[in-house]
């Protein structure tokens, strides 16, 4: 029987976990969440280019330790964070709106630069001041999607001319130009590396954080740039089970793959044509990640604490995108993988707050109680490992996308779905869901 055809049946066995963990709202003291958001705010205020005369106005750093390198994904998360900053009285409305407006102008200028963009998609990394492409950084479909998602969300909050300008930025992106194939099936590629010879990079052939690409592509305000639902329908969606909990899993099982799209779009509201509800799916993925870590507490000291969460992050030997929990597509049984398995990125558990509030809250309290993990000004560091070479290792860096996803997901918990509902007010976003075959949960037969 086709995996997707039995999706609803399998999900019944894990429904108890969805009910228990996604509807829990019993946190009495939200001050730890506010504290981390304020740390993220400080990070962005110190690492974002607010030089009015520069071409990179509004761009923010990829990480604290590199003052030149700007990540367009981190910038996208920041743009969507301004509404939360305003709501929490960290920034005045008019000031934030002015920053967002000028940042939109920066993005439009980058999109018009053939040395930095292709079909509306932008280089993953650009110079923070000049907005020029960094060396051979790829023109990235997913990082552009995060940027555009931030644009849409912020535009819906500040309204006025920003909605039209935001839709213009969005309409410039033509994902049709990134079609590739694998095993005879069509996919959107991860981007291109050479603007002079735009050969497509690897395909998005597996379920992961790129859900937002299909919504953006199929709902594009410019009908000529809309993509077919075939790209969403061809991605591999395999249901796996861990400790009796079932969900569609990503290749590495990294938590960020279950979080990024949900920060911007409220997938609670829609099921796809096979009955998949991706919010419920992320609840189960977060729950299995938690249990997977706790099952390793006799192996790794890190997990004997309330710490948990495996996701892409810095590790003692550099940066790894392979950290994740079972079930997952990647085998991950090598000694190299086991060596880095004791590394935890605080953002992993924190950004699952809307999915597993109790477990995420407990982890946040633990992180904030350790001065090696929680910086007084910027909040949680990127990662740490209590097992590395028999000693404790604490990262000294902070990464923009981690700070950004934390703001959005913490505020999505504090004020239920506030950020993820902003984009849902844009009719083109709704069209993106519909064009991919998604149906409102409250409109099912």
Secondary structure per residue as TSV (DSSP state, phi and psi in degrees):
chain	resnum	aa	ss	phi	psi
A	1	X	-	360.0	140.1
A	2	X	-	-58.5	134.2
A	3	X	G	-52.5	-46.8
A	4	X	G	-67.7	-28.0
A	5	X	G	-67.8	-25.6
A	6	X	G	-103.5	12.7
A	7	X	H	-57.3	-49.0
A	8	X	H	-62.8	-37.2
A	9	X	H	-65.4	-46.7
A	10	X	H	-63.3	-35.6
A	11	X	H	-69.8	-21.8
A	12	X	H	-59.1	-37.2
A	13	X	H	-67.3	-23.3
A	14	X	H	-106.6	3.6
A	15	X	H	-60.6	-33.5
A	16	X	H	-60.5	-33.2
A	17	X	H	-73.2	-37.6
A	18	X	H	-60.2	-47.1
A	19	X	H	-65.0	-42.9
A	20	X	H	-68.4	-37.6
A	21	X	H	-106.5	-27.1
A	22	X	H	-83.9	-23.6
A	23	X	S	-100.2	2.7
A	24	X	-	-71.8	127.6
A	25	X	-	-145.1	64.6
A	26	X	-	-122.0	22.6
A	27	X	-	-78.1	119.4
A	28	X	-	-83.8	-33.1
A	29	X	-	-115.4	108.0
A	30	X	-	-91.1	1.0
A	31	X	H	-59.0	-35.0
A	32	X	H	-61.6	-33.8
A	33	X	H	-69.6	-42.8
A	34	X	H	-62.5	-38.6
A	35	X	H	-61.4	-44.5
A	36	X	H	-69.0	-38.9
A	37	X	H	-62.0	-39.8
A	38	X	H	-64.6	-37.1
A	39	X	H	-62.9	-40.2
A	40	X	H	-64.8	-41.7
A	41	X	H	-58.5	-46.1
A	42	X	H	-61.1	-39.8
A	43	X	H	-59.1	-49.8
A	44	X	H	-68.3	-37.0
A	45	X	H	-66.4	-29.6
A	46	X	H	-88.7	-15.8
A	47	X	H	-118.0	2.1
A	48	X	B	-98.6	143.7
A	49	X	-	-80.9	108.8
A	50	X	-	-111.7	25.1
A	51	X	-	-80.7	110.7
A	52	X	T	-57.1	-36.0
A	53	X	T	-84.7	-4.5
A	54	X	S	-90.7	156.3
A	55	X	T	-76.5	-14.5
A	56	X	T	-103.2	23.8
A	57	X	T	-53.8	130.5
A	58	X	T	92.9	-11.6
A	59	X	-	-76.3	142.1
A	60	X	B	-118.1	159.5
A	61	X	B	-71.7	150.6
A	62	X	S	-67.5	-42.0
A	63	X	B	-152.0	161.6
A	64	X	T	-61.4	-37.3
A	65	X	T	-80.2	-3.0
A	66	X	-	-123.9	95.5
A	67	X	S	-73.0	-8.2
A	68	X	S	-101.6	-37.3
A	69	X	E	-76.9	118.6
A	70	X	E	-107.5	138.7
A	71	X	E	-102.7	127.5
A	72	X	H	-70.6	-24.5
A	73	X	H	-69.9	-46.3
A	74	X	H	-59.6	-38.2
A	75	X	H	-64.3	-39.3
A	76	X	H	-62.2	-43.4
A	77	X	H	-63.1	-41.4
A	78	X	H	-62.9	-45.1
A	79	X	H	-56.9	-40.2
A	80	X	H	-75.0	-15.5
A	81	X	H	-82.2	-22.7
A	82	X	H	-56.6	-40.7
A	83	X	H	-57.7	-40.0
A	84	X	H	-65.9	-40.6
A	85	X	H	-61.0	-39.6
A	86	X	H	-67.7	-46.9
A	87	X	H	-61.1	-30.0
A	88	X	T	-95.5	10.5
A	89	X	T	61.5	27.8
A	90	X	S	-86.4	-17.1
A	91	X	S	-151.7	143.3
A	92	X	-	-74.0	147.8
A	93	X	H	-57.2	-51.8
A	94	X	H	-65.1	-37.2
A	95	X	H	-63.9	-46.3
A	96	X	H	-63.6	-42.1
A	97	X	H	-62.7	-39.8
A	98	X	H	-64.7	-41.5
A	99	X	H	-62.2	-46.5
A	100	X	H	-62.2	-43.4
A	101	X	H	-59.6	-45.4
A	102	X	H	-70.6	-32.2
A	103	X	H	-67.1	-37.7
A	104	X	H	-58.0	-40.9
A	105	X	H	-62.6	-40.0
A	106	X	H	-59.9	-44.9
A	107	X	H	-64.1	-42.6
A	108	X	H	-61.3	-39.4
A	109	X	H	-67.1	-39.1
A	110	X	H	-65.5	-42.2
A	111	X	H	-61.3	-28.0
A	112	X	T	-86.6	-2.4
A	113	X	-	-95.0	109.5
A	114	X	T	-66.1	-10.6
A	115	X	T	-87.6	-11.8
A	116	X	T	-123.5	-13.1
A	117	X	E	-141.2	162.9
A	118	X	E	-148.4	123.4
A	119	X	T	52.5	35.7
A	120	X	T	86.1	-13.8
A	121	X	E	-85.2	150.3
A	122	X	E	-118.4	154.8
A	123	X	B	-57.2	135.2
A	124	X	S	-53.8	-45.6
A	125	X	E	-119.3	133.5
A	126	X	E	-132.8	160.7
A	127	X	E	-68.5	130.6
A	128	X	T	-63.6	-30.2
A	129	X	T	-95.9	-46.0
A	130	X	T	-90.3	-15.2
A	131	X	-	65.7	17.4
A	132	X	-	-84.1	153.0
A	133	X	B	-61.8	136.6
A	134	X	-	-84.2	112.4
A	135	X	T	42.2	-119.4
A	136	X	T	-107.5	30.7
A	137	X	-	-55.1	136.8
A	138	X	-	-69.7	149.5
A	139	X	E	-77.7	111.6
A	140	X	E	-104.6	126.5
A	141	X	H	-72.6	-38.9
A	142	X	H	-77.8	-39.7
A	143	X	H	-67.5	-34.7
A	144	X	H	-65.8	-38.6
A	145	X	H	-62.0	-40.3
A	146	X	H	-64.6	-42.5
A	147	X	H	-60.4	-48.6
A	148	X	H	-64.8	-37.8
A	149	X	H	-62.6	-40.7
A	150	X	H	-63.7	-39.4
A	151	X	H	-61.2	-48.2
A	152	X	H	-61.8	-47.3
A	153	X	H	-60.5	-48.3
A	154	X	H	-66.5	-39.4
A	155	X	H	-60.6	-40.1
A	156	X	H	-68.2	-24.4
A	157	X	H	-80.9	-46.3
A	158	X	H	-86.8	-18.7
A	159	X	-	58.3	-156.9
A	160	X	T	61.2	-141.3
A	161	X	H	-64.7	-18.4
A	162	X	H	-66.9	-28.5
A	163	X	H	-65.8	-46.1
A	164	X	H	-64.4	-41.9
A	165	X	H	-67.4	-39.3
A	166	X	H	-64.2	-41.8
A	167	X	H	-66.0	-31.9
A	168	X	H	-65.5	-44.7
A	169	X	H	-58.3	-45.6
A	170	X	H	-62.6	-45.5
A	171	X	H	-65.5	-20.6
A	172	X	T	-70.4	-17.8
A	173	X	-	-85.7	123.2
A	174	X	-	-119.8	95.0
A	175	X	G	-70.4	-13.9
A	176	X	G	-60.0	-28.1
A	177	X	G	-75.3	-2.9
A	178	X	G	-115.8	24.0
A	179	X	E	-72.3	137.3
A	180	X	E	-140.9	179.6
A	181	X	E	-140.3	157.0
A	182	X	E	-152.1	128.9
A	183	X	T	53.8	34.8
A	184	X	T	78.9	6.4
A	185	X	E	-110.2	145.1
A	186	X	E	-84.9	139.4
A	187	X	E	-141.0	162.3
A	188	X	E	-85.9	136.3
A	189	X	B	-84.1	168.6
A	190	X	S	-76.7	-8.8
A	191	X	E	139.8	-161.3
A	192	X	E	-132.8	153.6
A	193	X	S	-107.2	-24.0
A	194	X	-	-121.6	112.0
A	195	X	S	-68.6	-26.2
A	196	X	S	-79.0	-23.3
A	197	X	S	-138.3	78.4
A	198	X	-	-68.7	66.5
A	199	X	-	-79.8	134.9
A	200	X	B	-71.2	141.3
A	201	X	-	-80.9	-169.3
A	202	X	S	-56.6	149.1
A	203	X	B	-80.7	152.9
A	204	X	-	-81.5	82.4
A	205	X	-	-103.0	1.4
A	206	X	B	-130.7	144.3
A	207	X	-	-55.9	132.1
A	208	X	S	-164.7	-149.6
A	209	X	T	-72.8	-6.5
A	210	X	T	-81.9	9.8
A	211	X	H	-49.6	-38.0
A	212	X	H	-61.7	-28.3
A	213	X	H	-60.5	-41.6
A	214	X	H	-69.9	-35.9
A	215	X	H	-67.0	-47.7
A	216	X	H	-64.3	-43.3
A	217	X	H	-66.4	-45.2
A	218	X	H	-77.0	-17.1
A	219	X	T	-108.6	7.6
A	220	X	-	-44.7	130.6
A	221	X	S	-58.3	-24.8
A	222	X	S	-94.0	107.0
A	223	X	G	-54.9	-30.0
A	224	X	G	-67.4	-22.3
A	225	X	G	-102.3	7.0
A	226	X	-	-74.0	147.6
A	227	X	-	-105.3	161.3
A	228	X	-	-78.1	158.1
A	229	X	T	-71.4	-7.4
A	230	X	H	-60.6	-30.1
A	231	X	H	-69.7	-41.2
A	232	X	H	-66.2	-40.5
A	233	X	H	-71.5	-23.2
A	234	X	H	-90.3	-13.4
A	235	X	S	-65.3	146.3
A	236	X	B	-71.0	125.4
A	237	X	-	-127.7	99.7
A	238	X	-	-112.3	132.1
A	239	X	E	-88.9	127.8
A	240	X	E	-121.4	168.2
A	241	X	E	-134.1	140.5
A	242	X	E	-141.7	123.2
A	243	X	T	52.6	37.4
A	244	X	T	80.9	5.9
A	245	X	E	-106.3	129.1
A	246	X	E	-110.4	140.7
A	247	X	E	-164.7	159.2
A	248	X	E	-72.2	128.7
A	249	X	-	-111.0	157.8
A	250	X	-	-92.5	174.9
A	251	X	S	-62.0	-49.9
A	252	X	S	-95.9	-9.4
A	253	X	-	68.9	20.8
A	254	X	-	-73.8	139.7
A	255	X	G	-62.5	-32.1
A	256	X	G	-60.8	-27.2
A	257	X	G	-67.8	-20.5
A	258	X	G	-98.9	0.5
A	259	X	T	-114.1	-41.5
A	260	X	H	-56.1	-51.7
A	261	X	H	-64.1	-32.4
A	262	X	H	-73.0	-21.8
A	263	X	H	-65.2	-30.5
A	264	X	H	-103.1	-27.6
A	265	X	S	-130.5	138.6
A	266	X	-	-88.3	90.0
A	267	X	G	-77.4	-3.5
A	268	X	G	-59.9	-32.3
A	269	X	G	-79.4	-15.7
A	270	X	E	-132.0	140.1
A	271	X	E	-107.5	147.9
A	272	X	-	-80.4	179.7
A	273	X	T	-66.2	-14.8
A	274	X	T	-99.3	10.0
A	275	X	-	85.6	10.2
A	276	X	-	-76.2	126.6
A	277	X	-	-111.5	111.1
A	278	X	H	-73.6	-21.7
A	279	X	H	-66.5	-49.5
A	280	X	H	-57.8	-38.0
A	281	X	H	-61.3	-40.2
A	282	X	H	-72.8	-31.0
A	283	X	H	-59.3	-48.7
A	284	X	H	-68.0	-36.3
A	285	X	H	-65.9	-39.9
A	286	X	H	-67.7	-40.0
A	287	X	H	-64.7	-42.9
A	288	X	H	-67.7	-35.0
A	289	X	H	-62.4	-42.0
A	290	X	H	-61.7	-50.1
A	291	X	H	-65.2	-39.5
A	292	X	H	-58.0	-45.0
A	293	X	H	-64.6	-43.6
A	294	X	H	-68.1	-28.2
A	295	X	T	-70.7	-12.3
A	296	X	T	-101.3	9.9
A	297	X	T	-67.6	-22.3
A	298	X	T	-81.5	-11.4
A	299	X	T	-100.5	-37.4
A	300	X	-	-126.2	129.0
A	301	X	G	-61.7	-30.9
A	302	X	G	-54.4	-38.6
A	303	X	G	-89.8	2.9
A	304	X	G	-82.7	-4.0
A	305	X	S	-102.2	178.0
A	306	X	S	-70.1	1.1
A	307	X	-	-69.4	143.1
A	308	X	-	-164.3	169.2
A	309	X	-	111.9	111.0
A	310	X	-	-108.2	123.0
A	311	X	-	-156.9	171.7
A	312	X	S	-60.8	135.1
A	313	X	E	-171.7	176.0
A	314	X	E	-67.3	144.0
A	315	X	E	-126.1	168.5
A	316	X	T	-54.9	-25.6
A	317	X	T	-101.1	6.7
A	318	X	E	143.9	-126.9
A	319	X	E	-131.1	139.4
A	320	X	E	-134.9	136.8
A	321	X	S	-102.9	11.2
A	322	X	-	-95.5	-10.9
A	323	X	-	-68.6	132.0
A	324	X	-	-176.3	172.1
A	325	X	-	-110.8	157.7
A	326	X	S	-74.0	151.4
A	327	X	S	-76.0	150.4
A	328	X	-	-159.4	163.0
A	329	X	S	-76.2	-38.5
A	330	X	S	-74.1	138.7
A	331	X	-	-66.2	-52.8
A	332	X	-	62.1	32.2
A	333	X	-	-101.3	4.7
A	334	X	S	-73.6	159.3
A	335	X	H	-62.8	-32.1
A	336	X	H	-63.1	-42.2
A	337	X	H	-66.3	-42.9
A	338	X	H	-63.8	-30.8
A	339	X	H	-64.0	-39.0
A	340	X	H	-94.1	1.2
A	341	X	T	-69.1	-19.5
A	342	X	T	-81.8	1.7
A	343	X	E	-88.8	130.8
A	344	X	E	-119.6	136.0
A	345	X	-	-101.7	117.0
A	346	X	H	-52.2	-32.7
A	347	X	H	-60.2	-25.8
A	348	X	H	-60.2	-55.2
A	349	X	H	-70.5	-39.5
A	350	X	H	-62.6	-41.1
A	351	X	T	-78.2	-2.3
A	352	X	T	-99.0	13.7
A	353	X	T	-52.3	-40.9
A	354	X	T	-68.4	-18.2
A	355	X	T	-97.4	-43.9
A	356	X	-	-132.6	71.2
A	357	X	H	-60.1	-41.7
A	358	X	H	-65.2	-48.8
A	359	X	H	-67.9	-37.2
A	360	X	H	-69.2	-39.7
A	361	X	H	-64.9	-43.8
A	362	X	H	-60.9	-41.4
A	363	X	H	-65.3	-42.2
A	364	X	H	-60.4	-43.7
A	365	X	H	-60.2	-41.5
A	366	X	H	-64.5	-46.4
A	367	X	H	-60.0	-43.5
A	368	X	H	-72.7	-15.4
A	369	X	T	-85.0	-8.0
A	370	X	-	-112.3	113.9
A	371	X	T	-67.4	-18.6
A	372	X	T	-77.4	-20.3
A	373	X	T	-99.8	-34.0
A	374	X	E	-112.7	111.2
A	375	X	E	-77.2	140.6
A	376	X	T	-60.0	-34.5
A	377	X	T	-95.8	-45.7
A	378	X	T	-102.1	-1.4
A	379	X	E	83.0	-141.7
A	380	X	E	-73.7	135.0
A	381	X	-	-71.6	172.2
A	382	X	S	-67.2	-41.9
A	383	X	-	-164.5	169.2
A	384	X	E	-159.3	164.4
A	385	X	E	-149.5	119.2
A	386	X	S	-89.1	4.1
A	387	X	S	-118.1	-10.3
A	388	X	G	-64.2	117.8
A	389	X	G	51.4	35.2
A	390	X	G	75.4	8.7
A	391	X	S	-136.5	170.5
A	392	X	-	-83.0	137.9
A	393	X	E	-125.6	128.0
A	394	X	E	-124.0	126.9
A	395	X	-	-67.0	148.5
A	396	X	-	-106.8	4.0
A	397	X	-	-107.8	165.6
A	398	X	-	-131.6	137.0
A	399	X	B	-114.0	132.1
A	400	X	H	-58.3	-43.3
A	401	X	H	-66.1	-31.7
A	402	X	H	-68.3	-43.5
A	403	X	H	-63.3	-38.4
A	404	X	H	-68.0	-46.6
A	405	X	H	-65.4	-32.0
A	406	X	H	-63.3	-46.9
A	407	X	H	-57.1	-50.1
A	408	X	H	-64.3	-45.2
A	409	X	H	-75.4	-35.3
A	410	X	H	-65.3	-40.2
A	411	X	H	-75.7	-28.7
A	412	X	H	-62.6	-26.1
A	413	X	H	-84.5	-47.1
A	414	X	H	-56.7	-49.0
A	415	X	T	-121.1	91.8
A	416	X	T	-36.6	114.6
A	417	X	T	59.1	25.0
A	418	X	H	-59.8	-52.0
A	419	X	H	-69.9	-45.6
A	420	X	H	-68.0	-15.2
A	421	X	H	-90.2	-15.9
A	422	X	H	-60.3	-51.7
A	423	X	G	-64.5	-26.1
A	424	X	G	-69.5	-8.9
A	425	X	G	-85.2	-5.5
A	426	X	S	-90.7	119.2
A	427	X	H	-61.3	-26.5
A	428	X	H	-71.2	-30.6
A	429	X	H	-65.4	-46.0
A	430	X	H	-59.8	-39.1
A	431	X	H	-62.6	-34.6
A	432	X	H	-63.2	-39.9
A	433	X	H	-64.4	-50.1
A	434	X	H	-62.1	-43.3
A	435	X	H	-66.5	-19.0
A	436	X	T	-94.3	5.7
A	437	X	T	89.1	10.2
A	438	X	-	-76.8	148.6
A	439	X	E	-129.1	136.4
A	440	X	E	-55.6	136.6
A	441	X	G	-60.2	-38.9
A	442	X	G	-82.3	4.8
A	443	X	G	-115.0	8.7
A	444	X	-	-68.9	150.5
A	445	X	-	-68.3	360.0
